[in-house]
Amino acid sequence: MLDNHTKIAQWVEQFRPYAKEGNCASYIPALAEKNPNQLAIAVIGPDGSEMRAGDTTERFTLQSVSKIVTFILACMDKGLPYVLERVDVEPTGDTFNSIVRLESHQPGKPFNPMINAGAITVSSMLSGDSPQEKIDNLLRFLEKMIGKKVSVNEEVFQSEWHTANRNRALAYYLMASGYLDCPVEEALEVYLKQCAIEIDVSDMAMIGLIIANDGYHPLLKTQLFPKQVAKLTKALMVTCGMYNASGKFAAFIGLPAKSGVSGAILAAVPSHAGLESPFPTGCGIGIYGPAIDTIGNSVAGVHLLKYIATEWNMNIF
Ligand SMILES: NC(=O)CC[C@H](N)C(=O)O
């Protein structure tokens, strides 16, 4: 019988070749240069036990995974009613950077915080008098969660800042209909910097673990954010976290998860879902595989997560 560490390492190698079916995000120049064949996973349980396999030392940017963290922080900074007045909790079925519903549905309230439109609105709400202050507050919050210093990858930020025409268009639309709390360029700076925060798979697994535990940090033994916010975040991850593949992801994998165009996937496995796994009291999962599909999800990463969730019977439904 193979031990679980050996198994997980074998699974990474089994699914690594699927990277060929995807490509690194090309619309952000700095991401296009990544090695598409990389694949890494980390799983962390509430007692701090960790399993890792693949290219685990690789650092990458959070991209859309940051949207769950800014949503949580905005809810803490401003309170749930304030946030929900400015961003809805409905899936769209459209691409993550779509502008169509801001025009076709009035008054132009963004549909959810997991698509770019909603995330830009949320970024504009963070506490702080300048983009730098907002980002610093976000970095401090992330550092509390993962227990080490984090920073923005300037090269990735600059690379996207100069090519962000679509996100700029979204931000101008949001401003026109009253859904930005700060000037367009400031909201964009916060949004694109949060996307360029650099982490690794273990950091992501730790964030996933805290979300799985309803905001409670099991190692620090502190409640970092309210249970109600954690539950809402998990619901948003299930319904909107994997962009317009969220329905299929819920149907065939069944875990609250959030992906980013860097190839990152973060999943939160609550305790009742992990009973038959090596993590019977739940866990957080971080995956990195930079070759993404046309929807924006890591190809090898989704295959790997699906296999593990099935093998370990982690489907929350
Ligand atoms: N889906 C994503 O990861 C998108 C994030 C990226 N920074 C963008 O705004 O396009």
The ligand as an ORCA input file, in Angstrom:
! r2SCAN-3c Opt
* xyz 0 1
  N      -9.312     35.642    -13.908
  C      -8.300     36.251    -13.417
  O      -7.439     35.707    -12.734
  C      -8.234     37.686    -13.825
  C      -7.205     38.484    -13.094
  C      -6.498     39.431    -13.993
  N      -5.608     40.252    -13.220
  C      -7.484     40.283    -14.776
  O      -7.993     41.217    -14.263
  O      -7.786     40.028    -15.911
*
